[in-house]
Amino acid sequence: MIDSQIPILDATSSEDVSTLVKYIRSDAINHKLVFTVDYDDTIAEKTNTFTSRVMLWWLLSNTPTASMYIITSRHSQHININEDNPHYNSEFDNMCDWCSQHSISPKAIISNAGTKATIINTYIQTYTPHFVCHFDDDMTVIQACVELDIPVMYPAEMLCKCHREKWKYCLEHMGSYEAYEKFAPHKLNPFKNMDI
């Protein structure tokens, strides 16, 4: 059973970044493989078409020789956190609950991470030689990672128009479509402004 109290680290807080660096250095000393993964539409795939993929996240987060970090652009209020007293706020309750329901044990959730590539490059790849890969469904994040030579994987179903339509339908049904229009419109049509 995982601890339902997953540390939330704010990438814009110097105190939380120091805690992240401490975690990563510990992973390096213990020769742990380090993975980062986006939450919305990557770990938590909204159409429930690829539910067996949850086993991959379970394996990566529960293998004693690896550490998995969820890294998200979601904003959070600053949380005073330390290793002895990790806690999270209600903005991330659903994320932590989802992980708990699926026995997924991320070492921490990194919030306010923007396009994530800078955070991964500056604070994760710099402090461990054992960084393996970042998983993300956002093509702008994929491009930013590739530009910084960060190994990255993209869920291929997002390349299929029929799946994207099913995904948009699920967003509408869940009441999340407007949030995507406001905060991440590029995800609704990921190839619109790309040269591919």
C-alpha positions in Angstrom: 0.0 0.0 0.0 1.4 3.4 -0.9 1.5 6.4 1.4 -1.4 8.6 0.4 0.7 11.7 1.4 2.7 12.2 -1.8 5.1 15.2 -1.5 4.1 18.1 -3.8 7.1 20.2 -4.8 6.6 23.6 -6.4 9.1 24.1 -9.2 9.0 27.9 -8.6 9.9 27.6 -4.9 13.6 27.6 -4.1 12.9 25.6 -1.0 11.0 22.9 -2.9 13.6 22.8 -5.6 16.3 22.2 -2.9 14.2 19.3 -1.7 13.9 17.9 -5.3 17.7 18.1 -5.7 18.1 16.3 -2.4 15.8 13.5 -3.7 17.6 13.3 -7.0 21.0 13.2 -5.3 19.8 10.4 -3.1 18.6 8.5 -6.2 22.0 9.0 -7.8 23.9 7.7 -4.7 21.6 4.7 -4.6 22.0 4.1 -8.4 18.3 4.3 -9.0 17.0 4.8 -12.5 14.9 8.0 -12.6 11.8 8.5 -14.7 9.5 11.5 -15.0 6.0 11.4 -16.3 3.2 13.8 -17.0 -0.1 13.2 -15.2 -3.0 14.5 -17.2 -3.6 12.4 -20.3 -0.3 10.4 -19.8 -0.6 8.5 -16.6 -4.3 9.2 -16.2 -5.5 8.5 -19.7 -9.0 9.9 -19.9 -10.6 7.6 -22.4 -9.8 4.5 -20.4 -8.9 2.8 -23.7 -5.4 1.8 -22.6 -6.0 0.8 -19.0 -3.4 -1.9 -19.1 -0.7 0.8 -19.3 -1.3 1.5 -15.7 0.8 -1.5 -15.0 3.8 0.3 -16.6 3.4 3.2 -14.1 2.9 0.8 -11.2 6.1 -1.0 -12.2 8.2 2.1 -12.6 7.0 3.6 -9.3 7.3 0.4 -7.2 10.6 -1.1 -8.5 13.2 -0.7 -5.8 15.8 0.2 -8.3 13.9 3.1 -9.8 12.2 6.4 -8.8 9.3 7.9 -10.7 8.4 11.6 -10.4 5.1 13.0 -11.7 5.9 16.4 -13.3 3.0 18.7 -14.2 2.2 22.2 -15.4 -0.6 22.4 -12.9 -0.2 25.3 -10.6 -0.2 24.9 -6.9 0.0 27.1 -3.9 3.4 27.0 -2.1 3.4 24.1 0.4 6.0 24.1 3.1 7.3 20.6 2.8 10.1 18.5 4.3 10.9 14.8 4.1 9.6 14.2 7.6 6.2 15.8 7.0 5.1 15.5 3.4 1.6 16.7 2.6 -0.5 18.0 -0.3 -3.2 20.5 -0.9 -6.7 20.0 -2.4 -5.6 21.0 -5.9 -3.8 17.7 -6.0 -6.1 15.5 -4.1 -7.5 13.8 -7.2 -4.0 13.1 -8.5 -2.9 11.6 -5.2 -6.1 9.6 -4.8 -5.8 8.3 -8.4 -2.2 7.2 -7.7 -3.4 5.5 -4.4 -6.3 3.7 -6.1 -3.8 2.2 -8.7 -1.0 1.6 -6.2 1.3 4.0 -8.0 4.0 5.4 -5.7 5.7 8.4 -7.2 8.5 9.8 -5.1 7.0 13.3 -5.5 4.8 15.4 -7.7 6.5 18.4 -9.2 4.1 21.2 -9.9 4.3 24.6 -11.8 6.8 22.9 -14.1 5.9 24.8 -17.3 7.0 22.9 -20.4 8.9 20.6 -18.0 12.1 20.3 -20.1 13.9 23.0 -18.2 13.1 21.5 -14.9 14.2 18.0 -16.1 17.4 19.3 -17.7 18.4 21.6 -14.8 17.4 19.7 -11.7 17.1 16.1 -12.7 19.6 15.3 -15.5 22.2 17.5 -13.8 22.1 15.6 -10.5 21.8 12.0 -11.6 23.5 10.0 -14.4 20.7 7.5 -14.2 17.9 9.6 -15.8 16.1 7.3 -18.3 13.1 9.0 -19.8 10.3 11.5 -19.6 6.8 10.4 -20.7 4.4 13.1 -22.0 1.3 13.6 -24.2 2.0 17.3 -25.0 3.8 17.8 -28.3 5.2 21.2 -27.2 6.8 19.4 -24.2 8.1 16.6 -26.5 9.8 19.2 -28.7 11.3 21.1 -25.8 12.7 17.9 -24.4 14.2 16.8 -27.7 15.8 20.3 -28.2 17.6 19.7 -24.8 18.5 16.1 -25.6 16.2 14.7 -23.0 15.0 11.2 -23.8 11.2 11.3 -24.2 8.3 9.1 -25.1 4.9 10.1 -26.5 1.7 8.0 -26.3 1.2 7.2 -30.0 -2.5 7.0 -29.8 -2.5 10.8 -29.6 -1.3 10.7 -33.3 -4.6 9.1 -34.4 -7.4 11.5 -35.2 -10.1 9.0 -34.1 -8.5 8.7 -30.7 -8.2 12.5 -30.3 -11.9 12.8 -31.1 -12.7 10.2 -28.5 -10.5 12.1 -26.0 -12.2 15.4 -26.8 -15.6 13.7 -26.2 -14.4 12.5 -22.8 -13.1 16.0 -21.9 -16.6 17.4 -22.8 -18.3 14.7 -20.8 -16.1 15.3 -17.8 -16.6 19.1 -18.0 -12.9 19.7 -18.7 -13.0 20.8 -22.3 -13.2 24.5 -21.3 -10.2 24.2 -19.1 -8.2 22.8 -22.0 -9.4 25.6 -24.3 -8.3 28.2 -21.7 -5.0 26.7 -20.4 -3.8 24.3 -23.1 -5.5 25.0 -26.4 -2.5 23.6 -28.3 -3.4 20.1 -26.9 -6.8 20.1 -28.7 -5.0 20.3 -32.0 -1.4 19.3 -31.4 -0.2 19.4 -35.0 -1.8 22.7 -36.0 1.4 24.8 -35.7 4.0 22.0 -36.2 6.2 21.4 -39.1 5.7 17.6 -39.4 
